[in-house]
Amino acid sequence: MAVALEKVTEGGLNTLKNLFELAAYDLSEWSGANIGEGGQYLQDLDCKSWYENPDYRLFFIRVEGLLAGCIVIRYLNDENMYYLNHFFVLRKFRGKRIGKEAATMAFNLYEGKWRVSEFDWNVPAQLFWRKVIQGYTNDSFIESRRKDNKGPAQEFTNQKL
């Protein structure tokens, strides 16, 4: 299956917000989050502020042209590092190496230091990212605790391929 990353345009911000709502629903199984009275998990998500901020890079994941998820990369100026801020693949596309391929494509976009982190309660994400990063870096990464102490974080440096 052909996986591609597509930059989110201003016209795609509503789609991005909808994907975040699906991600929040998906994660509620582990996070314990409750849906609001308006039928949404995310009340104040402002994707436009990310779009307008040059430190954020927003992408849709597409598989054979179909919308399959999204990625938000944030450049941390104070640390001179890229941070995989958000990563979501729709359930239909999981277990098919699409997430691994999309992550690899994202990492290959920007050369330098990278950080990926997960929450303690998101064990599936921890397993996924350790496996993907281990393979991507040939086991050359460091794992520590997130700065907010809410879960693990993996850091590595890449060189564009």
HELIX and SHEET records of a PDB file:
HELIX    1   1 GLU A   10  GLY A   12  5                                   3    
HELIX    2   2 LEU A   13  SER A   31  1                                  19    
HELIX    3   3 CYS A   47  GLU A   52  1                                   6    
HELIX    4   4 ASN A   77  GLU A   79  5                                   3    
HELIX    5   5 ARG A   91  PHE A   93  5                                   3    
HELIX    6   6 ILE A   98  LEU A  109  1                                  12    
HELIX    7   7 VAL A  123  THR A  137  1                                  15    
SHEET    1   A 7 VAL A   3  LYS A   7  0                                        
SHEET    2   A 7 TYR A  56  VAL A  63 -1                                        
SHEET    3   A 7 LEU A  66  LEU A  76 -1                                        
SHEET    4   A 7 MET A  81  VAL A  89 -1                                        
SHEET    5   A 7 GLY A 112  SER A 117  1                                        
SHEET    6   A 7 PRO A 152  ASN A 158 -1                                        
SHEET    7   A 7 ILE A 142  ARG A 145 -1                                        
END                                                                             
